[in-house]
Amino acid sequence: MVGAEMLNWSDLHPGDGRPASGGPATAALLEATLRPTDKVLVAGPHSLHLLDLIASKAATVDVLVRSAPDAEQIARVVSGRVYCGALDRFTGTDLYDVVVALDGLPRLIGPDTPAMAWTDGLALLKARMAPRGRLLLAAENAFGIERLIQPDVTAAVPRNADWPGVVEGALTAPVGLAAIRVALGALAATTTVYSVYPDLVGADLALVTPTGPLTAAAIARSVAARHSGPTLMDPYRLIQDAMAAGLGRELAPVWYFVVGDKAPETLPANVIPSGDGVLLEEQLLAALKLDDQAALRRTVPAYVAWLHSLDAQSAAIASPDNVIADGTSYRLFGSGVVVSGGAVEHLARFVRRAQEAGSRQPWAGDTQTLTARLAAMAGLEVTGELTVALDHLRPQGQAEQLATIARLSQELADANEQATWFESQLDGIRRSRPYRIGHAVLNPARVVVKRLRRL
């Protein structure tokens, strides 16, 4: 024990807070940086899986956590020393080859810790580094992509997990990547920065240079899976747009700082397909946005022909959102949603995703009608009701809902205008002299026909 421990609280299994940090990208970073001779200090809550990994890669492992129940559980997993308490009470003279703080700094203090700036907490960790030691540090972005996706509905009343940090400036990272680099001081010269998605708890991707359409697709998938509930904007489309604007690093939810060591460009490896190309879905959406009929009539038949050349297992996951288009060739992006029903159902899934994202549609109609238009370009016919069109269409976010309302309102206004025009044309025909003469001539004949039918 080092003092200021939390006796009735768990960061590994919190009741209303986020769990300990983890994820495949975090594990990949540790795999790439730890050495068999390292003496490691793990500061803050990390998942038991990560602690097992660190123990298998390093010579010795010490752990500092603020929760007494967590310390007892970790002591049964880690053979090294487990310290329970706050970072400001952590005294001693031991130095470490690697200091791991991939949960960040806020959960290294307790409710009775005096207000501590982020730079003060960083200085305490630096004091634990050996002369040629390395530091693995995480910092949450105060203006990350999640602020544009989902509002923080708990901001008014702090949760139990927030009380140690309600004092302004209590180990909260500086705002913006540039400010954090300044706070790192001399360490910044030997620091590699990773942009981490989708969050600290489940870090799926960590990239040094988050650029390129295939990288954008991988990040968009990860973020969309994380934010599956009601949102302000469609997470998938928002990520695609942010990456296209070159904001992948600035809007990352989390940054990893690797001080004093080199690591791979992407963590974990092989999660982003190699080679050139873009998602077929992005190519089709661009054609719809510009009303490029020629591009659609080239792309849809080529895609359908390629789809028919695949085996049944590959064809089932080859929807446009899981297919890479590279010129006139196509290949699968990765594992995707299984869709039964062949090419027509894959096109219907594309139409459905485009409608849910509030994307521009050059034609009016429901999912069935729009799918029939695309299918006809490849010589296919929609027979029967589509599987993907059975569920009620629900735009992904509030922005997409407003866009859908605007689109439907415009379609209704256009239909009303057409109906009014047709009514005026009919009224003009009825008032014309030829119509009145014809009506006068044919009316007696109608009377005779009715009487003959009665007989």
C-alpha positions as CSV (number, residue, x, y, z in Angstrom):
1,M,0.0,0.0,0.0
2,V,1.2,3.5,-0.8
3,G,-1.7,5.5,0.7
4,A,-4.9,7.2,-0.7
5,E,-6.2,3.9,-1.9
6,M,-9.9,3.5,-2.9
7,L,-11.3,0.6,-0.7
8,N,-14.7,0.3,-2.2
9,W,-14.1,0.9,-5.9
10,S,-13.0,-1.1,-8.9
11,D,-11.5,0.2,-12.2
12,L,-11.3,-3.3,-13.6
13,H,-15.1,-3.8,-13.1
14,P,-16.7,-0.4,-12.5
15,G,-20.4,-0.1,-11.9
16,D,-21.0,3.1,-13.8
17,G,-17.6,4.0,-15.4
18,R,-15.5,2.6,-18.2
19,P,-13.5,-0.6,-17.8
20,A,-9.7,-0.8,-17.8
21,S,-7.9,-0.1,-21.0
22,G,-7.3,-2.8,-23.6
23,G,-7.8,-3.8,-27.2
24,P,-5.8,-5.4,-30.0
25,A,-3.9,-2.2,-30.9
26,T,-2.7,-1.8,-27.3
27,A,-1.6,-5.4,-27.2
28,A,0.3,-5.0,-30.5
29,L,2.1,-1.9,-29.2
30,L,3.3,-3.8,-26.1
31,E,4.3,-6.8,-28.3
32,A,6.4,-4.4,-30.4
33,T,8.1,-2.4,-27.7
34,L,8.8,-4.8,-24.7
35,R,12.0,-6.7,-24.4
36,P,12.8,-9.8,-22.3
37,T,15.2,-7.9,-20.1
38,D,12.9,-5.0,-19.3
39,K,11.9,-4.0,-15.8
40,V,8.3,-2.6,-16.2
41,L,6.0,-0.4,-14.2
42,V,2.4,-0.5,-15.2
43,A,0.6,2.7,-13.9
44,G,-3.1,2.7,-13.9
45,P,-5.9,0.2,-14.7
46,H,-5.1,-2.1,-17.6
47,S,-7.0,-5.2,-18.5
48,L,-5.9,-8.5,-17.0
49,H,-5.2,-9.7,-20.6
50,L,-2.6,-6.9,-21.1
51,L,-1.1,-7.6,-17.7
52,D,-0.6,-11.2,-18.7
53,L,1.0,-10.1,-21.9
54,I,3.4,-7.7,-20.2
55,A,4.4,-10.4,-17.7
56,S,5.2,-12.8,-20.5
57,K,7.3,-10.3,-22.4
58,A,9.3,-8.6,-19.6
59,A,11.7,-9.7,-16.9
60,T,9.8,-8.1,-13.9
61,V,6.5,-6.3,-13.7
62,D,5.3,-3.9,-10.9
63,V,1.8,-2.4,-10.9
64,L,0.3,0.7,-9.4
65,V,-3.5,1.0,-9.1
66,R,-5.7,3.1,-6.9
67,S,-8.3,0.4,-6.2
68,A,-7.8,-2.0,-3.3
69,P,-10.1,-4.8,-4.8
70,D,-8.2,-4.4,-8.1
71,A,-4.8,-4.6,-6.4
72,E,-5.9,-7.9,-4.7
73,Q,-7.0,-9.4,-8.0
74,I,-3.9,-8.3,-9.9
75,A,-1.6,-9.7,-7.2
76,R,-3.0,-13.1,-8.0
77,V,-2.0,-12.7,-11.6
78,V,1.3,-10.7,-11.6
79,S,4.3,-12.1,-9.8
80,G,5.8,-8.7,-9.2
81,R,4.9,-6.0,-6.6
82,V,1.5,-4.5,-6.7
83,Y,1.2,-1.0,-5.2
84,C,-2.2,0.3,-4.2
85,G,-2.8,4.1,-4.0
86,A,-2.5,7.4,-5.8
87,L,0.4,8.5,-8.0
88,D,1.2,11.5,-5.7
89,R,1.8,9.1,-2.8
90,F,3.9,6.6,-4.8
91,T,7.3,7.0,-3.1
92,G,10.5,5.0,-3.6
93,T,13.7,5.0,-5.6
94,D,13.1,2.1,-8.1
95,L,13.7,3.0,-11.7
96,Y,12.2,1.1,-14.7
97,D,13.2,0.4,-18.2
98,V,9.6,0.9,-19.4
99,V,6.7,2.8,-17.7
100,V,3.3,1.8,-19.2
101,A,0.5,4.3,-18.7
102,L,-1.8,3.4,-21.6
103,D,-4.9,4.3,-19.6
104,G,-3.8,7.9,-19.3
105,L,-3.3,9.8,-16.1
106,P,-6.7,10.7,-14.7
107,R,-7.3,7.3,-13.0
108,L,-4.0,7.5,-11.2
109,I,-5.4,9.7,-8.4
110,G,-8.1,9.3,-5.7
111,P,-10.8,11.6,-4.4
112,D,-8.5,13.0,-1.7
113,T,-5.7,13.8,-4.0
114,P,-5.0,17.6,-4.2
115,A,-5.5,19.2,-7.6
116,M,-2.7,18.0,-9.9
117,A,-1.9,19.3,-13.4
118,W,-1.2,16.8,-16.2
119,T,2.4,18.0,-16.4
120,D,2.9,17.2,-12.7
121,G,1.6,13.7,-13.2
122,L,3.9,13.3,-16.2
123,A,6.9,14.5,-14.2
124,L,6.2,11.8,-11.5
125,L,6.2,9.1,-14.2
126,K,9.3,10.5,-15.8
127,A,11.0,10.3,-12.4
128,R,10.4,6.5,-12.5
129,M,12.2,6.1,-15.9
130,A,15.7,4.7,-16.0
131,P,18.3,6.9,-17.9
132,R,17.6,5.2,-21.1
133,G,14.0,4.2,-20.2
134,R,10.9,4.3,-22.4
135,L,7.4,5.6,-21.7
136,L,4.2,4.4,-23.2
137,L,1.6,7.0,-22.5
138,A,-2.1,7.6,-23.5
139,A,-3.9,10.9,-23.6
140,E,-7.6,11.4,-24.5
141,N,-8.4,14.1,-27.1
142,A,-10.6,16.8,-25.5
143,F,-12.1,17.5,-29.0
144,G,-12.2,14.0,-30.5
145,I,-14.5,12.7,-33.2
146,E,-16.9,11.4,-30.6
147,R,-17.9,14.9,-29.7
148,L,-19.4,15.2,-33.2
149,I,-21.1,11.8,-33.0
150,Q,-22.7,11.6,-29.6
151,P,-23.3,14.2,-26.9
152,D,-22.1,13.5,-23.3
153,V,-25.4,13.0,-21.5
154,T,-23.6,12.6,-18.2
155,A,-22.0,16.0,-18.2
156,A,-24.5,17.6,-15.9
157,V,-24.2,15.1,-13.0
158,P,-20.8,13.4,-12.7
159,R,-20.7,9.7,-12.3
160,N,-18.9,8.0,-9.4
161,A,-15.9,7.5,-11.6
162,D,-15.7,11.2,-12.4
163,W,-15.5,12.5,-8.8
164,P,-11.7,12.3,-8.4
165,G,-11.3,14.5,-11.5
166,V,-14.0,17.1,-10.9
167,V,-11.4,19.6,-9.7
168,E,-10.5,21.6,-12.8
169,G,-7.2,20.5,-14.2
170,A,-6.9,17.2,-12.2
171,L,-4.6,15.3,-14.6
172,T,-6.6,16.3,-17.6
173,A,-4.5,16.3,-20.8
174,P,-3.8,19.6,-22.5
175,V,-6.2,20.4,-25.3
176,G,-4.9,19.5,-28.7
177,L,-2.0,17.5,-29.9
178,A,0.3,20.5,-30.2
179,A,-0.3,21.4,-26.6
180,I,0.6,17.9,-25.4
181,R,3.8,18.0,-27.5
182,V,4.8,21.2,-25.7
183,A,4.0,19.6,-22.3
184,L,6.2,16.7,-23.2
185,G,9.1,19.1,-23.5
186,A,12.4,17.4,-24.3
187,L,10.7,14.0,-24.6
188,A,8.9,15.2,-27.7
189,A,12.1,14.9,-29.8
190,T,12.1,11.1,-29.3
191,T,8.4,10.5,-29.3
192,T,6.2,8.5,-31.8
193,V,2.6,9.5,-31.8
194,Y,-0.2,7.1,-32.7
195,S,-3.8,8.1,-33.5
196,V,-6.0,5.6,-31.7
197,Y,-9.6,4.5,-32.6
198,P,-12.3,4.0,-31.4
199,D,-11.4,4.6,-27.7
200,L,-9.2,3.6,-24.8
201,V,-11.3,0.7,-23.6
202,G,-11.2,-1.2,-27.0
203,A,-8.3,0.3,-29.1
204,D,-8.8,-1.5,-32.4
205,L,-6.4,0.7,-34.5
206,A,-3.4,2.8,-33.8
207,L,-1.7,4.6,-36.7
208,V,1.2,6.9,-37.1
209,T,-0.2,8.3,-40.4
210,P,-4.0,7.8,-40.6
211,T,-4.4,8.6,-44.3
212,G,-5.8,6.9,-47.4
213,P,-9.2,5.6,-48.4
214,L,-8.7,2.0,-47.1
215,T,-7.4,3.4,-43.8
216,A,-10.5,5.6,-43.6
217,A,-12.7,2.6,-44.2
218,A,-11.1,0.5,-41.5
219,I,-11.4,3.4,-39.0
220,A,-15.0,4.1,-40.0
221,R,-16.0,0.5,-39.4
222,S,-14.4,0.5,-35.9
223,V,-16.0,3.8,-34.9
224,A,-19.4,2.9,-36.3
225,A,-19.4,-0.4,-34.3
226,R,-18.5,1.5,-31.1
227,H,-21.3,4.1,-31.6
228,S,-24.3,1.9,-32.5
229,G,-27.0,3.9,-30.6
230,P,-28.6,7.2,-31.3
231,T,-26.1,9.7,-32.7
232,L,-25.8,13.3,-33.8
233,M,-24.4,12.2,-37.2
234,D,-23.7,8.9,-39.0
235,P,-20.3,7.8,-37.5
236,Y,-19.3,5.9,-40.6
237,R,-19.9,8.8,-43.0
238,L,-18.4,11.3,-40.6
239,I,-15.2,9.4,-40.3
240,Q,-15.0,9.1,-44.1
241,D,-15.5,12.8,-44.5
242,A,-13.0,13.7,-41.7
243,M,-10.3,11.4,-43.2
244,A,-10.9,12.9,-46.7
245,A,-10.3,16.3,-45.2
246,G,-7.0,15.2,-43.6
247,L,-8.3,15.4,-40.0
248,G,-7.6,11.8,-39.0
249,R,-4.9,12.7,-36.5
250,E,-6.5,15.9,-35.1
251,L,-9.9,14.3,-34.4
252,A,-8.6,10.9,-33.1
253,P,-10.3,10.0,-29.8
254,V,-7.0,9.0,-28.1
255,W,-3.3,9.4,-28.8
256,Y,-0.6,7.0,-27.8
257,F,2.9,8.5,-27.1
258,V,5.8,6.1,-27.4
259,V,8.8,7.9,-25.9
260,G,12.3,6.6,-26.6
261,D,11.5,3.7,-28.8
262,K,10.4,2.9,-32.4
263,A,7.3,0.9,-33.3
264,P,5.5,-0.1,-36.5
265,E,3.4,2.4,-38.5
266,T,0.1,0.6,-37.8
267,L,-1.1,-1.4,-34.8
268,P,-2.1,-4.1,-35.1
269,A,-0.7,-5.2,-38.4
270,N,-2.8,-6.5,-41.4
271,V,-6.0,-4.8,-40.3
272,I,-5.9,-2.5,-43.3
273,P,-5.7,-4.1,-46.8
274,S,-2.6,-3.5,-48.7
275,G,-2.5,-2.0,-52.2
276,D,-4.4,0.8,-53.9
277,G,-8.1,1.3,-54.5
278,V,-11.2,2.7,-52.8
279,L,-14.4,1.1,-51.4
280,L,-16.9,0.4,-54.2
281,E,-19.5,2.0,-52.0
282,E,-17.7,5.3,-52.0
283,Q,-17.3,5.1,-55.8
284,L,-21.1,4.5,-56.2
285,L,-22.0,7.3,-53.7
286,A,-19.8,9.7,-55.6
287,A,-21.6,8.8,-58.9
288,L,-25.0,9.3,-57.2
289,K,-24.0,12.6,-55.7
290,L,-23.0,14.0,-59.2
291,D,-25.9,12.2,-61.0
292,D,-23.2,10.5,-63.1
293,Q,-25.4,8.0,-65.0
294,A,-22.5,6.9,-67.3
295,A,-20.3,5.9,-64.3
296,L,-23.2,4.0,-62.7
297,R,-23.8,2.1,-66.0
298,R,-20.2,1.2,-66.2
299,T,-19.6,0.3,-62.6
300,V,-22.8,-1.7,-61.7
301,P,-22.6,-4.2,-64.5
302,A,-18.8,-4.7,-63.9
303,Y,-19.4,-5.3,-60.2
304,V,-22.3,-7.8,-60.8
305,A,-20.2,-9.7,-63.4
306,W,-17.3,-10.0,-60.8
307,L,-19.8,-11.0,-58.1
308,H,-21.0,-13.9,-60.3
309,S,-17.5,-15.1,-60.7
310,L,-17.0,-15.7,-56.9
311,D,-17.6,-18.8,-54.9
312,A,-20.8,-18.8,-52.7
313,Q,-18.9,-18.0,-49.5
314,S,-17.1,-15.0,-50.9
315,A,-20.1,-13.7,-52.8
316,A,-22.2,-13.7,-49.6
317,I,-20.0,-11.0,-48.0
318,A,-19.2,-9.0,-51.2
319,S,-21.5,-6.1,-50.7
320,P,-20.2,-2.7,-52.0
321,D,-19.2,-1.6,-48.5
322,N,-16.9,-4.6,-48.3
323,V,-15.4,-4.5,-51.9
324,I,-12.3,-2.6,-53.0
325,A,-12.4,-1.2,-56.5
326,D,-9.1,-0.6,-58.1
327,G,-9.7,0.5,-61.7
328,T,-11.6,-2.3,-63.4
329,S,-10.6,-4.9,-60.8
330,Y,-12.3,-5.8,-57.5
331,R,-11.3,-7.6,-54.3
332,L,-12.7,-8.1,-50.9
333,F,-11.9,-5.7,-48.1
334,G,-12.2,-8.2,-45.3
335,S,-14.9,-10.1,-43.4
336,G,-18.3,-8.5,-43.9
337,V,-22.0,-8.9,-43.3
338,V,-23.4,-12.1,-44.9
339,V,-26.1,-11.2,-47.4
340,S,-28.2,-13.9,-49.0
341,G,-30.1,-13.4,-52.3
342,G,-27.3,-12.6,-54.7
343,A,-26.4,-9.4,-56.6
344,V,-29.9,-7.8,-56.2
345,E,-29.7,-8.0,-52.4
346,H,-26.2,-6.6,-52.4
347,L,-27.4,-3.6,-54.4
348,A,-30.3,-3.3,-52.1
349,R,-27.9,-3.2,-49.1
350,F,-26.0,-0.4,-50.8
351,V,-29.2,1.6,-51.4
352,R,-30.3,1.0,-47.8
353,R,-27.0,2.3,-46.4
354,A,-27.1,5.3,-48.7
355,Q,-30.6,6.2,-47.5
356,E,-29.7,5.7,-43.9
357,A,-26.7,8.0,-44.3
358,G,-28.9,10.7,-45.9
359,S,-26.8,10.6,-49.1
360,R,-28.1,12.4,-52.2
361,Q,-30.4,10.3,-54.4
362,P,-31.0,11.5,-58.0
363,W,-34.2,9.5,-58.2
364,A,-37.3,9.4,-56.0
365,G,-38.6,6.2,-54.5
366,D,-38.2,3.6,-51.8
367,T,-35.5,1.0,-51.4
368,Q,-37.2,-1.4,-53.7
369,T,-37.6,1.1,-56.5
370,L,-34.1,2.4,-56.3
371,T,-32.7,-1.1,-56.2
372,A,-34.7,-2.0,-59.3
373,R,-33.1,1.0,-61.2
374,L,-29.5,-0.1,-60.3
375,A,-30.3,-3.8,-61.0
376,A,-31.7,-3.0,-64.4
377,M,-28.3,-1.5,-65.4
378,A,-26.8,-5.0,-65.1
379,G,-29.7,-6.7,-66.8
380,L,-31.2,-7.9,-63.5
381,E,-34.9,-7.9,-62.5
382,V,-36.2,-7.4,-58.9
383,T,-38.8,-10.1,-58.4
384,G,-40.5,-10.2,-55.0
385,E,-39.8,-8.2,-51.9
386,L,-36.3,-7.5,-50.9
387,T,-35.0,-8.8,-47.6
388,V,-33.2,-5.6,-46.6
389,A,-36.3,-3.5,-47.4
390,L,-38.5,-5.3,-44.8
391,D,-37.3,-3.3,-41.8
392,H,-38.4,0.3,-41.3
393,L,-35.8,2.7,-42.7
394,R,-34.1,4.7,-39.9
395,P,-31.5,7.4,-40.7
396,Q,-28.3,6.9,-38.6
397,G,-28.1,10.3,-36.9
398,Q,-30.1,13.5,-36.3
399,A,-28.3,15.2,-39.2
400,E,-29.3,12.3,-41.5
401,Q,-32.9,12.5,-40.2
402,L,-33.1,16.2,-41.1
403,A,-31.6,15.4,-44.5
404,T,-34.2,12.7,-45.1
405,I,-37.0,14.9,-44.0
406,A,-35.8,17.6,-46.4
407,R,-35.6,15.1,-49.2
408,L,-39.0,13.6,-48.6
409,S,-40.5,17.1,-48.3
410,Q,-39.0,18.0,-51.7
411,E,-40.3,14.8,-53.3
412,L,-43.8,15.5,-51.9
413,A,-43.7,19.1,-53.1
414,D,-42.6,17.9,-56.6
415,A,-45.4,15.4,-56.6
416,N,-48.0,18.0,-55.6
417,E,-46.7,20.3,-58.3
418,Q,-47.1,17.6,-60.9
419,A,-50.6,16.7,-59.7
420,T,-51.6,20.4,-59.9
421,W,-50.2,20.6,-63.4
422,F,-52.1,17.5,-64.5
423,E,-55.3,18.9,-62.9
424,S,-54.9,22.1,-64.9
425,Q,-54.4,20.2,-68.1
426,L,-57.5,18.1,-67.5
427,D,-59.5,21.1,-66.6
428,G,-58.4,22.8,-69.9
429,I,-59.4,19.7,-71.9
430,R,-62.8,19.6,-70.3
431,R,-63.4,23.3,-71.1
432,S,-62.4,22.9,-74.8
433,R,-64.9,22.9,-77.6
434,P,-64.0,19.5,-79.1
435,Y,-64.4,17.9,-75.7
436,R,-67.9,19.4,-75.2
437,I,-69.0,18.4,-78.7
438,G,-67.7,14.9,-78.2
439,H,-69.4,14.6,-74.9
440,A,-72.7,15.8,-76.3
441,V,-72.5,13.3,-79.2
442,L,-71.4,10.3,-77.1
443,N,-73.8,10.9,-74.1
444,P,-76.9,9.5,-75.9
445,A,-74.9,6.5,-77.0
446,R,-73.9,5.8,-73.4
447,V,-77.6,5.8,-72.4
448,V,-78.5,3.3,-75.1
449,V,-75.6,1.0,-74.1
450,K,-76.7,1.0,-70.5
451,R,-80.3,0.1,-71.4
452,L,-79.1,-2.7,-73.7
453,R,-76.9,-4.1,-70.8
454,R,-79.9,-4.1,-68.5
455,L,-81.9,-6.1,-71.1
